[in-house]
């Protein structure tokens, strides 16, 4: 959360949240529980989900 907030990825320009708290928890668990060889793919997936253009 701190990283996303600091990099202005947590909220839309109007102040609304990009992702709900439970979605952030699910994405964090997805990355944490993925196989080590799949972590880069999972991180890329999450980055694409929270991309500024979305």
C-alpha distance matrix in Angstrom:
0.0 3.8 5.5 5.2 6.0 8.4 9.9 10.4 9.3 7.3 10.7 14.3 16.8 18.2 15.0 14.5 11.4 11.6 10.6 11.1 9.2 12.0 11.7 8.3 9.9 13.0 11.8 10.3 13.7 15.6 14.7 15.3 18.5 19.9 22.9 22.5 24.5 22.3 18.9 19.4 20.3 17.4 14.9 17.2 17.1 13.3 13.5 16.4 14.8 12.1 14.8 15.6 18.9 17.9
3.8 0.0 3.8 5.5 5.1 5.9 8.5 9.7 10.0 8.8 12.0 15.5 17.2 18.9 15.8 16.2 13.6 14.1 13.8 14.6 12.8 15.7 15.5 12.0 13.5 16.6 15.1 13.3 16.7 18.6 17.1 17.4 21.0 22.2 24.9 23.9 26.0 24.2 20.6 20.7 22.2 19.6 16.7 18.8 19.3 15.7 15.1 18.3 17.3 14.3 16.2 16.5 20.2 19.8
5.5 3.8 0.0 3.8 5.5 5.2 6.1 8.5 8.4 8.7 12.1 15.2 16.9 19.2 16.7 17.1 14.4 13.9 13.9 15.6 14.3 16.8 15.8 12.2 14.1 16.6 14.3 12.7 16.4 17.5 15.6 16.4 20.0 20.7 23.0 21.8 23.5 21.7 18.1 17.7 19.3 17.1 13.9 15.7 16.8 13.4 12.2 15.6 15.3 12.3 13.7 14.3 18.0 18.0
5.2 5.5 3.8 0.0 3.8 5.5 5.2 6.0 4.9 5.0 8.6 11.6 13.6 16.0 13.6 13.7 11.0 10.2 10.6 12.7 12.2 14.9 13.5 10.4 13.1 15.3 13.0 12.4 16.1 16.9 15.5 17.1 20.4 20.8 23.5 22.7 24.1 21.8 18.5 17.9 18.8 16.5 13.4 14.7 15.1 11.6 10.4 13.2 12.4 9.1 10.7 11.1 14.7 14.5
6.0 5.1 5.5 3.8 0.0 3.8 5.4 5.0 5.9 5.0 7.5 10.8 12.1 14.1 11.4 12.3 10.3 10.8 11.8 13.4 12.9 16.2 15.4 12.5 15.2 17.8 16.0 15.4 19.0 20.2 19.0 20.3 23.6 24.3 27.1 26.3 27.8 25.6 22.2 21.7 22.6 20.2 17.2 18.4 18.7 15.2 13.9 16.4 15.3 11.7 13.1 12.5 16.2 16.1
8.4 5.9 5.2 5.5 3.8 0.0 3.8 5.5 7.7 8.3 10.5 13.2 13.8 16.3 14.0 15.5 13.8 14.0 15.3 17.1 16.5 19.6 18.7 15.5 18.0 20.5 18.4 17.3 21.1 22.1 20.4 21.5 25.0 25.5 28.0 26.7 28.1 26.3 22.7 21.8 23.2 21.3 17.9 19.0 20.0 16.8 14.9 17.6 17.3 13.7 14.3 13.5 17.3 18.0
9.9 8.5 6.1 5.2 5.4 3.8 0.0 3.8 5.5 7.9 10.0 11.9 12.6 15.7 14.1 15.3 13.7 12.9 14.6 17.1 17.1 20.0 18.3 15.4 18.3 20.2 17.6 17.1 20.9 21.3 19.5 21.2 24.6 24.5 26.8 25.5 26.5 24.5 21.1 19.8 20.9 19.4 15.9 16.3 17.5 14.6 12.1 14.6 14.8 11.3 11.1 10.3 14.1 15.2
10.4 9.7 8.5 6.0 5.0 5.5 3.8 0.0 3.8 5.7 6.6 8.3 8.9 11.9 10.4 11.8 10.7 10.3 12.7 15.3 15.9 19.0 17.4 15.0 18.3 20.2 17.9 18.0 21.8 22.2 20.9 22.8 26.0 26.1 28.7 27.8 28.7 26.3 23.2 21.9 22.5 20.7 17.6 17.7 18.2 15.2 12.9 14.7 14.2 10.4 10.4 8.7 12.4 13.2
9.3 10.0 8.4 4.9 5.9 7.7 5.5 3.8 0.0 3.8 5.7 7.5 9.6 12.3 10.8 11.0 9.0 7.6 9.6 12.6 13.5 16.2 14.1 12.0 15.5 17.0 14.6 15.1 18.8 18.9 17.9 20.1 23.1 23.0 25.8 25.2 26.0 23.3 20.4 19.3 19.4 17.5 14.6 14.7 14.8 11.7 9.7 11.4 10.5 6.7 7.4 6.7 10.3 10.4
7.3 8.8 8.7 5.0 5.0 8.3 7.9 5.7 3.8 0.0 3.8 7.1 9.8 11.5 9.1 8.7 6.1 5.8 7.2 9.6 10.3 13.4 11.9 9.9 13.3 15.2 13.6 14.1 17.6 18.3 17.8 19.7 22.5 23.0 26.1 26.0 27.1 24.3 21.4 20.9 20.9 18.4 15.9 16.6 16.1 12.6 11.7 13.4 11.5 8.0 10.0 9.6 12.8 11.8
10.7 12.0 12.1 8.6 7.5 10.5 10.0 6.6 5.7 3.8 0.0 3.8 6.5 7.7 5.5 5.4 4.3 5.1 8.0 10.2 11.9 15.0 13.7 12.5 16.0 17.7 16.4 17.4 20.8 21.3 21.1 23.2 25.8 26.3 29.4 29.4 30.4 27.4 24.7 24.0 23.7 21.3 19.1 19.2 18.4 15.2 14.2 15.0 13.0 9.6 11.0 9.5 12.1 11.2
14.3 15.5 15.2 11.6 10.8 13.2 11.9 8.3 7.5 7.1 3.8 0.0 3.8 5.4 5.3 5.4 6.1 6.0 9.7 12.3 14.7 17.5 15.8 15.2 18.9 20.1 18.6 20.1 23.4 23.4 23.4 25.8 28.2 28.3 31.4 31.5 32.0 29.0 26.5 25.5 24.8 22.7 20.6 20.1 19.1 16.4 15.1 15.1 13.2 10.2 10.7 8.3 10.0 9.3
16.8 17.2 16.9 13.6 12.1 13.8 12.6 8.9 9.6 9.8 6.5 3.8 0.0 3.8 5.4 7.5 9.4 9.8 13.5 15.9 18.1 21.1 19.5 18.8 22.4 23.8 22.2 23.5 26.9 26.9 26.7 29.0 31.6 31.6 34.6 34.4 34.9 32.0 29.4 28.1 27.6 25.8 23.5 22.8 22.2 19.6 17.8 17.8 16.4 13.3 13.0 9.7 11.3 11.7
18.2 18.9 19.2 16.0 14.1 16.3 15.7 11.9 12.3 11.5 7.7 5.4 3.8 0.0 3.8 5.8 9.0 10.5 13.9 15.5 18.0 21.0 19.8 19.6 23.0 24.5 23.4 24.9 28.0 28.3 28.5 30.7 33.2 33.4 36.6 36.7 37.4 34.3 31.8 30.8 30.1 28.0 26.0 25.5 24.4 21.8 20.5 20.3 18.4 15.6 15.8 12.9 14.0 13.6
15.0 15.8 16.7 13.6 11.4 14.0 14.1 10.4 10.8 9.1 5.5 5.3 5.4 3.8 0.0 3.8 6.5 9.0 11.9 13.1 15.0 18.3 17.6 17.1 20.3 22.1 21.3 22.4 25.5 26.2 26.4 28.3 30.9 31.5 34.8 34.9 35.9 32.9 30.2 29.5 29.1 26.7 24.5 24.6 23.6 20.5 19.5 20.0 17.8 14.7 15.7 13.4 15.3 14.5
14.5 16.2 17.1 13.7 12.3 15.5 15.3 11.8 11.0 8.7 5.4 5.4 7.5 5.8 3.8 0.0 3.8 6.5 9.0 10.0 12.5 15.4 14.7 14.8 17.9 19.4 19.0 20.5 23.3 23.9 24.6 26.5 28.7 29.4 32.9 33.3 34.3 31.1 28.6 28.3 27.5 24.9 23.2 23.3 21.8 18.8 18.4 18.5 15.8 13.3 14.9 13.2 14.7 13.0
11.4 13.6 14.4 11.0 10.3 13.8 13.7 10.7 9.0 6.1 4.3 6.1 9.4 9.0 6.5 3.8 0.0 3.8 5.5 6.7 9.1 12.0 11.1 11.0 14.2 15.8 15.3 16.7 19.6 20.2 20.8 22.8 25.0 25.7 29.2 29.7 30.8 27.7 25.1 25.0 24.3 21.5 19.9 20.3 18.7 15.5 15.5 16.1 13.2 10.7 13.0 12.2 14.1 12.0
11.6 14.1 13.9 10.2 10.8 14.0 12.9 10.3 7.6 5.8 5.1 6.0 9.8 10.5 9.0 6.5 3.8 0.0 3.8 6.9 9.7 11.9 9.8 9.8 13.4 14.3 13.1 15.1 18.0 18.0 18.5 20.9 23.0 23.3 26.7 27.2 28.0 24.7 22.4 22.0 21.0 18.4 16.9 17.0 15.2 12.3 12.3 12.4 9.4 7.1 9.6 9.4 11.1 8.7
10.6 13.8 13.9 10.6 11.8 15.3 14.6 12.7 9.6 7.2 8.0 9.7 13.5 13.9 11.9 9.0 5.5 3.8 0.0 3.8 6.5 8.2 6.1 6.5 10.0 10.7 10.1 12.2 14.8 15.0 16.1 18.2 20.0 20.7 24.2 25.1 26.1 22.8 20.6 20.8 19.8 16.7 15.7 16.4 14.2 11.1 12.2 12.7 9.3 7.9 11.3 12.2 13.8 11.0
11.1 14.6 15.6 12.7 13.4 17.1 17.1 15.3 12.6 9.6 10.2 12.3 15.9 15.5 13.1 10.0 6.7 6.9 3.8 0.0 3.8 5.5 5.2 6.5 8.8 10.0 10.8 12.5 14.5 15.4 17.0 18.5 20.1 21.4 25.1 26.2 27.7 24.4 22.2 23.0 22.0 18.6 18.0 19.2 16.9 13.7 15.4 16.1 12.6 11.5 15.0 15.9 17.5 14.6
9.2 12.8 14.3 12.2 12.9 16.5 17.1 15.9 13.5 10.3 11.9 14.7 18.1 18.0 15.0 12.5 9.1 9.7 6.5 3.8 0.0 3.8 5.4 5.1 6.3 8.7 10.0 10.6 12.4 14.2 15.6 16.5 18.3 20.1 23.7 24.8 26.7 23.7 21.3 22.5 22.0 18.4 17.7 19.6 17.6 14.2 16.1 17.6 14.3 13.2 16.8 17.9 20.1 17.4
12.0 15.7 16.8 14.9 16.2 19.6 20.0 19.0 16.2 13.4 15.0 17.5 21.1 21.0 18.3 15.4 12.0 11.9 8.2 5.5 3.8 0.0 3.8 5.4 5.0 6.2 8.7 9.8 10.6 12.2 14.4 15.2 16.2 18.2 21.9 23.5 25.4 22.3 20.3 22.0 21.1 17.4 17.5 19.5 17.1 14.2 16.8 17.9 14.6 14.4 18.1 19.8 21.6 18.6
11.7 15.5 15.8 13.5 15.4 18.7 18.3 17.4 14.1 11.9 13.7 15.8 19.5 19.8 17.6 14.7 11.1 9.8 6.1 5.2 5.4 3.8 0.0 3.8 5.4 5.0 6.2 8.5 9.9 10.4 12.5 14.1 15.2 16.4 20.2 21.7 23.1 19.8 17.9 19.2 18.0 14.4 14.5 16.1 13.5 10.7 13.4 14.2 10.9 11.1 14.8 16.9 18.3 15.3
8.3 12.0 12.2 10.4 12.5 15.5 15.4 15.0 12.0 9.9 12.5 15.2 18.8 19.6 17.1 14.8 11.0 9.8 6.5 6.5 5.1 5.4 3.8 0.0 3.8 5.4 5.2 6.1 8.6 9.8 10.8 12.2 14.2 15.5 19.1 20.0 21.7 18.7 16.2 17.4 16.9 13.3 12.6 14.7 12.9 9.5 11.8 13.6 10.7 10.1 13.8 15.8 18.0 15.6
9.9 13.5 14.1 13.1 15.2 18.0 18.3 18.3 15.5 13.3 16.0 18.9 22.4 23.0 20.3 17.9 14.2 13.4 10.0 8.8 6.3 5.0 5.4 3.8 0.0 3.8 5.5 5.1 6.2 8.5 10.1 10.4 12.0 14.1 17.8 19.0 21.2 18.5 16.1 18.0 17.8 14.0 13.9 16.5 14.8 11.8 14.5 16.5 13.9 13.7 17.3 19.5 21.7 19.2
13.0 16.6 16.6 15.3 17.8 20.5 20.2 20.2 17.0 15.2 17.7 20.1 23.8 24.5 22.1 19.4 15.8 14.3 10.7 10.0 8.7 6.2 5.0 5.4 3.8 0.0 3.8 5.4 5.2 6.1 8.8 9.8 10.4 12.1 15.8 17.6 19.4 16.4 14.7 16.8 15.8 12.1 12.9 15.3 12.9 10.6 14.0 15.4 12.7 13.6 17.2 19.8 21.4 18.7
11.8 15.1 14.3 13.0 16.0 18.4 17.6 17.9 14.6 13.6 16.4 18.6 22.2 23.4 21.3 19.0 15.3 13.1 10.1 10.8 10.0 8.7 6.2 5.2 5.5 3.8 0.0 3.8 5.4 4.9 6.4 8.6 10.0 10.6 14.3 15.6 17.0 13.9 11.8 13.4 12.6 8.8 9.2 11.6 9.5 7.0 10.4 12.0 9.8 10.7 14.1 17.1 18.8 16.4
10.3 13.3 12.7 12.4 15.4 17.3 17.1 18.0 15.1 14.1 17.4 20.1 23.5 24.9 22.4 20.5 16.7 15.1 12.2 12.5 10.6 9.8 8.5 6.1 5.1 5.4 3.8 0.0 3.8 5.4 5.3 6.1 8.6 10.1 13.5 14.2 16.4 13.9 11.2 13.2 13.4 9.8 9.4 12.6 11.6 8.9 11.7 14.2 12.6 12.7 15.9 18.7 20.9 19.0
13.7 16.7 16.4 16.1 19.0 21.1 20.9 21.8 18.8 17.6 20.8 23.4 26.9 28.0 25.5 23.3 19.6 18.0 14.8 14.5 12.4 10.6 9.9 8.6 6.2 5.2 5.4 3.8 0.0 3.8 5.4 4.9 5.8 8.3 11.8 13.4 15.8 13.4 11.4 14.3 14.2 10.6 11.4 14.7 13.3 11.4 14.6 16.7 15.1 15.9 19.1 22.0 24.0 21.8
15.6 18.6 17.5 16.9 20.2 22.1 21.3 22.2 18.9 18.3 21.3 23.4 26.9 28.3 26.2 23.9 20.2 18.0 15.0 15.4 14.2 12.2 10.4 9.8 8.5 6.1 4.9 5.4 3.8 0.0 3.8 5.6 5.4 6.1 9.8 11.8 13.5 10.5 9.2 11.9 11.1 7.5 9.4 12.1 10.4 9.4 12.9 14.5 13.2 14.8 17.7 21.0 22.5 20.3
14.7 17.1 15.6 15.5 19.0 20.4 19.5 20.9 17.9 17.8 21.1 23.4 26.7 28.5 26.4 24.6 20.8 18.5 16.1 17.0 15.6 14.4 12.5 10.8 10.1 8.8 6.4 5.3 5.4 3.8 0.0 3.8 5.6 5.3 8.5 9.3 11.2 8.6 6.2 8.9 9.1 5.8 6.7 10.2 9.6 8.6 11.4 13.7 13.3 14.4 16.8 20.2 22.0 20.4
15.3 17.4 16.4 17.1 20.3 21.5 21.2 22.8 20.1 19.7 23.2 25.8 29.0 30.7 28.3 26.5 22.8 20.9 18.2 18.5 16.5 15.2 14.1 12.2 10.4 9.8 8.6 6.1 4.9 5.6 3.8 0.0 3.8 5.7 8.4 9.0 12.0 10.4 8.0 11.3 12.3 9.4 10.0 13.6 13.4 12.2 14.8 17.3 16.7 17.5 20.1 23.2 25.3 23.7
18.5 21.0 20.0 20.4 23.6 25.0 24.6 26.0 23.1 22.5 25.8 28.2 31.6 33.2 30.9 28.7 25.0 23.0 20.0 20.1 18.3 16.2 15.2 14.2 12.0 10.4 10.0 8.6 5.8 5.4 5.6 3.8 0.0 3.8 6.6 8.8 11.5 9.9 8.9 12.6 12.8 10.1 12.0 15.2 14.4 13.9 17.0 18.9 18.2 19.6 22.2 25.6 27.3 25.4
19.9 22.2 20.7 20.8 24.3 25.5 24.5 26.1 23.0 23.0 26.3 28.3 31.6 33.4 31.5 29.4 25.7 23.3 20.7 21.4 20.1 18.2 16.4 15.5 14.1 12.1 10.6 10.1 8.3 6.1 5.3 5.7 3.8 0.0 3.8 6.3 8.2 6.2 6.1 9.7 9.6 7.6 10.1 12.8 12.3 12.7 15.6 17.2 17.1 18.9 21.1 24.7 26.0 24.4
22.9 24.9 23.0 23.5 27.1 28.0 26.8 28.7 25.8 26.1 29.4 31.4 34.6 36.6 34.8 32.9 29.2 26.7 24.2 25.1 23.7 21.9 20.2 19.1 17.8 15.8 14.3 13.5 11.8 9.8 8.5 8.4 6.6 3.8 0.0 3.8 5.5 5.2 6.4 9.8 10.2 9.6 11.9 14.3 14.4 15.4 17.8 19.4 19.9 21.7 23.5 27.2 28.4 27.1
22.5 23.9 21.8 22.7 26.3 26.7 25.5 27.8 25.2 26.0 29.4 31.5 34.4 36.7 34.9 33.3 29.7 27.2 25.1 26.2 24.8 23.5 21.7 20.0 19.0 17.6 15.6 14.2 13.4 11.8 9.3 9.0 8.8 6.3 3.8 0.0 3.8 5.4 5.3 8.2 9.9 10.0 11.3 13.8 14.9 15.7 17.4 19.5 20.4 21.9 23.2 26.8 28.3 27.4
24.5 26.0 23.5 24.1 27.8 28.1 26.5 28.7 26.0 27.1 30.4 32.0 34.9 37.4 35.9 34.3 30.8 28.0 26.1 27.7 26.7 25.4 23.1 21.7 21.2 19.4 17.0 16.4 15.8 13.5 11.2 12.0 11.5 8.2 5.5 3.8 0.0 3.8 5.8 7.2 8.4 9.8 11.5 12.9 14.2 15.9 17.3 18.8 20.3 22.0 23.0 26.6 27.7 27.0
22.3 24.2 21.7 21.8 25.6 26.3 24.5 26.3 23.3 24.3 27.4 29.0 32.0 34.3 32.9 31.1 27.7 24.7 22.8 24.4 23.7 22.3 19.8 18.7 18.5 16.4 13.9 13.9 13.4 10.5 8.6 10.4 9.9 6.2 5.2 5.4 3.8 0.0 3.8 5.6 5.3 6.3 8.8 10.1 10.7 12.6 14.4 15.6 16.8 18.9 20.0 23.7 24.6 23.7
18.9 20.6 18.1 18.5 22.2 22.7 21.1 23.2 20.4 21.4 24.7 26.5 29.4 31.8 30.2 28.6 25.1 22.4 20.6 22.2 21.3 20.3 17.9 16.2 16.1 14.7 11.8 11.2 11.4 9.2 6.2 8.0 8.9 6.1 6.4 5.3 5.8 3.8 0.0 3.8 5.4 5.0 6.1 8.5 9.7 10.6 12.1 14.1 15.3 16.7 17.9 21.5 23.0 22.2
19.4 20.7 17.7 17.9 21.7 21.8 19.8 21.9 19.3 20.9 24.0 25.5 28.1 30.8 29.5 28.3 25.0 22.0 20.8 23.0 22.5 22.0 19.2 17.4 18.0 16.8 13.4 13.2 14.3 11.9 8.9 11.3 12.6 9.7 9.8 8.2 7.2 5.6 3.8 0.0 3.8 5.5 5.1 6.1 8.6 10.0 10.5 12.3 14.3 15.6 16.1 19.5 20.9 20.6
20.3 22.2 19.3 18.8 22.6 23.2 20.9 22.5 19.4 20.9 23.7 24.8 27.6 30.1 29.1 27.5 24.3 21.0 19.8 22.0 22.0 21.1 18.0 16.9 17.8 15.8 12.6 13.4 14.2 11.1 9.1 12.3 12.8 9.6 10.2 9.9 8.4 5.3 5.4 3.8 0.0 3.8 5.5 5.1 6.2 8.8 9.9 10.6 12.4 14.6 15.1 18.8 19.6 18.9
17.4 19.6 17.1 16.5 20.2 21.3 19.4 20.7 17.5 18.4 21.3 22.7 25.8 28.0 26.7 24.9 21.5 18.4 16.7 18.6 18.4 17.4 14.4 13.3 14.0 12.1 8.8 9.8 10.6 7.5 5.8 9.4 10.1 7.6 9.6 10.0 9.8 6.3 5.0 5.5 3.8 0.0 3.8 5.4 5.0 6.3 8.6 9.9 10.6 12.6 14.1 17.8 18.9 17.7
14.9 16.7 13.9 13.4 17.2 17.9 15.9 17.6 14.6 15.9 19.1 20.6 23.5 26.0 24.5 23.2 19.9 16.9 15.7 18.0 17.7 17.5 14.5 12.6 13.9 12.9 9.2 9.4 11.4 9.4 6.7 10.0 12.0 10.1 11.9 11.3 11.5 8.8 6.1 5.1 5.5 3.8 0.0 3.8 5.3 5.2 6.1 8.6 9.8 10.8 11.9 15.4 17.1 16.4
17.2 18.8 15.7 14.7 18.4 19.0 16.3 17.7 14.7 16.6 19.2 20.1 22.8 25.5 24.6 23.3 20.3 17.0 16.4 19.2 19.6 19.5 16.1 14.7 16.5 15.3 11.6 12.6 14.7 12.1 10.2 13.6 15.2 12.8 14.3 13.8 12.9 10.1 8.5 6.1 5.1 5.4 3.8 0.0 3.8 5.5 5.1 6.1 8.6 10.1 10.2 13.8 14.8 14.5
17.1 19.3 16.8 15.1 18.7 20.0 17.5 18.2 14.8 16.1 18.4 19.1 22.2 24.4 23.6 21.8 18.7 15.2 14.2 16.9 17.6 17.1 13.5 12.9 14.8 12.9 9.5 11.6 13.3 10.4 9.6 13.4 14.4 12.3 14.4 14.9 14.2 10.7 9.7 8.6 6.2 5.0 5.3 3.8 0.0 3.8 5.5 5.2 6.3 8.9 9.9 13.7 14.2 13.0
13.3 15.7 13.4 11.6 15.2 16.8 14.6 15.2 11.7 12.6 15.2 16.4 19.6 21.8 20.5 18.8 15.5 12.3 11.1 13.7 14.2 14.2 10.7 9.5 11.8 10.6 7.0 8.9 11.4 9.4 8.6 12.2 13.9 12.7 15.4 15.7 15.9 12.6 10.6 10.0 8.8 6.3 5.2 5.5 3.8 0.0 3.8 5.3 4.9 6.4 8.4 12.0 13.4 12.0
13.5 15.1 12.2 10.4 13.9 14.9 12.1 12.9 9.7 11.7 14.2 15.1 17.8 20.5 19.5 18.4 15.5 12.3 12.2 15.4 16.1 16.8 13.4 11.8 14.5 14.0 10.4 11.7 14.6 12.9 11.4 14.8 17.0 15.6 17.8 17.4 17.3 14.4 12.1 10.5 9.9 8.6 6.1 5.1 5.5 3.8 0.0 3.8 5.4 5.3 5.8 9.4 11.1 10.6
16.4 18.3 15.6 13.2 16.4 17.6 14.6 14.7 11.4 13.4 15.0 15.1 17.8 20.3 20.0 18.5 16.1 12.4 12.7 16.1 17.6 17.9 14.2 13.6 16.5 15.4 12.0 14.2 16.7 14.5 13.7 17.3 18.9 17.2 19.4 19.5 18.8 15.6 14.1 12.3 10.6 9.9 8.6 6.1 5.2 5.3 3.8 0.0 3.8 5.5 5.0 8.8 9.1 8.4
14.8 17.3 15.3 12.4 15.3 17.3 14.8 14.2 10.5 11.5 13.0 13.2 16.4 18.4 17.8 15.8 13.2 9.4 9.3 12.6 14.3 14.6 10.9 10.7 13.9 12.7 9.8 12.6 15.1 13.2 13.3 16.7 18.2 17.1 19.9 20.4 20.3 16.8 15.3 14.3 12.4 10.6 9.8 8.6 6.3 4.9 5.4 3.8 0.0 3.8 5.6 9.0 9.4 7.3
12.1 14.3 12.3 9.1 11.7 13.7 11.3 10.4 6.7 8.0 9.6 10.2 13.3 15.6 14.7 13.3 10.7 7.1 7.9 11.5 13.2 14.4 11.1 10.1 13.7 13.6 10.7 12.7 15.9 14.8 14.4 17.5 19.6 18.9 21.7 21.9 22.0 18.9 16.7 15.6 14.6 12.6 10.8 10.1 8.9 6.4 5.3 5.5 3.8 0.0 3.8 6.4 8.2 6.7
14.8 16.2 13.7 10.7 13.1 14.3 11.1 10.4 7.4 10.0 11.0 10.7 13.0 15.8 15.7 14.9 13.0 9.6 11.3 15.0 16.8 18.1 14.8 13.8 17.3 17.2 14.1 15.9 19.1 17.7 16.8 20.1 22.2 21.1 23.5 23.2 23.0 20.0 17.9 16.1 15.1 14.1 11.9 10.2 9.9 8.4 5.8 5.0 5.6 3.8 0.0 3.8 5.4 5.7
15.6 16.5 14.3 11.1 12.5 13.5 10.3 8.7 6.7 9.6 9.5 8.3 9.7 12.9 13.4 13.2 12.2 9.4 12.2 15.9 17.9 19.8 16.9 15.8 19.5 19.8 17.1 18.7 22.0 21.0 20.2 23.2 25.6 24.7 27.2 26.8 26.6 23.7 21.5 19.5 18.8 17.8 15.4 13.8 13.7 12.0 9.4 8.8 9.0 6.4 3.8 0.0 3.8 5.5
18.9 20.2 18.0 14.7 16.2 17.3 14.1 12.4 10.3 12.8 12.1 10.0 11.3 14.0 15.3 14.7 14.1 11.1 13.8 17.5 20.1 21.6 18.3 18.0 21.7 21.4 18.8 20.9 24.0 22.5 22.0 25.3 27.3 26.0 28.4 28.3 27.7 24.6 23.0 20.9 19.6 18.9 17.1 14.8 14.2 13.4 11.1 9.1 9.4 8.2 5.4 3.8 0.0 3.8
17.9 19.8 18.0 14.5 16.1 18.0 15.2 13.2 10.4 11.8 11.2 9.3 11.7 13.6 14.5 13.0 12.0 8.7 11.0 14.6 17.4 18.6 15.3 15.6 19.2 18.7 16.4 19.0 21.8 20.3 20.4 23.7 25.4 24.4 27.1 27.4 27.0 23.7 22.2 20.6 18.9 17.7 16.4 14.5 13.0 12.0 10.6 8.4 7.3 6.7 5.7 5.5 3.8 0.0
